[in-house]
Amino acid sequence: MSTVDYFERKLDDKRRLTIPPELRDKFLSGAVITRGFSKYLHLYPKDVWDNLVEPRLGGDILDEHIADLNVQFRMGKAETSLDGKQGRITLEQHLLDYAGITREVVAIGVGQYWRLMAPEEVTQSREGK
């Protein structure tokens, strides 16, 4: 089985992103979409969010870095699930606005999650802007 670590898609009129068939098993538990550290989104399989991200966000109550991470990842966080046979997830408009995504989405695998970006943001990040 090949690994999919990059894909491009166009959102449909209902803001749905089709997940490649090779990745759909990873999202059987659902998906979590959050703001990224810059002008992009993070797309996590729900079990990765629950088992790897949540424990890290629950760190020391007085740790400002942990508090900042909680604000970053929880502000606008959305949970969704694949829609049946089509393998689509709906992206909320406020998250698309944050990332500057209108219709086209570039998804890049970064370990156990994907970074969702507008094509022009990919170009800018390659150019170091």
N, C-alpha and C positions, 0 to 999 in steps of 0.2 A: 504494500500500500504506500502510495506516495504522500509526502507531507505537503500540505498547502500552507505556505507562509506569506503569500501575496495574492490578492485578487482585486479586481476592479468591477464595480457594479453601478447601475443607475437605479436610484430610488424610484418606486412607482408613485402614482398620484396620491397614495395614502401614506407616504413616507416609509414604505417597507423596503427593507434590505434583504435580498435573497442570499442566504448562506450557501456556499458551495456544498454539494452533496457529500464530499469527502470529510467535511467538518461537522456535519449535522449531529453525529453521535456525541460530539463534545458538548453540544448544547441541549441534550435531552433533559437535563435538570433545569433548564432555563438560561437566561442571559441577564447580565447586569451591565448597564451602560453608564459611564460617569464622565465627567470632565477630565481631560488630561492635564498635564503640567503646562502645556502651551495651547496653541490653537488647534486642538484635535481632541478626539474622544477615545476612551478606553472601552473595549468590549471584552467582558469576562464571561466564560462559562460560569453558571451559578455555583457549581460545586467548587470551582477555583476561588471565586469570591468568598464563599462561606468558609473554606478550609485554609486559605492562604492570606487573603486580604483582611478579612474581619479580625482574625487574631492579632494582626499587626496594628490595626487601628485601635485596638483595645488596650494599648500600652499604658504606661504610667499616667495617672490622671493629672499630674502637674507638669508633664512634658509638653512644652510649647510646640515642638516639632510635630509630635503626634496630634496635638490639637489642630495645627495647620493642615495636616494631612486629612484629618476628619472633615474639616470644612471643605477642602478641595474636592474630595471624593464623594461626600454626601450631598453637597449642594446640587440639586437637580438630578441626583441618582435615579435611574429608572430600572425597574425589573420587568422583564417580558419573557415570553416563551415562543418557541417556533410554532407557526401556524400549519399544522397538518402536513400534507404532502408537498406543499410548495417550499417549505423550509425558510420562511421569511420571518423577520422580526421587525417590529415597528419602532422607529426612532422618533422621539418626541421633538417637537419643533424648537423648544428652547435650547436643547442640546445641539441641534443642527445649527441654530443661530450662533451659539458659542463657538463652534468649530468652523463657521463660515461655509458649511456644506449646503449646497442648494439642491443639486440633482445627482451629480457624480460623486462616488465615494471610492477612495483607495484604501484598502485594508492591508496592513502590514503586520505579520506575526512578530511579536516581541516576547519570546518565551511562551508563557502559558496564556497570554491574552493577545488581543489585536488592537492596533492603533488605527482609528478611522480618521481619515483626513480628506480635505478637498484637494483635488489634483494640483491646484496652484500652490498650496501649502507644501506639498511634496517637493515641488520644483524649488521653492524658496529654501526649504531645509537642506536640499542638496547643494544649493549655492551658498549656504552659510549665512543666510539673512535672518 
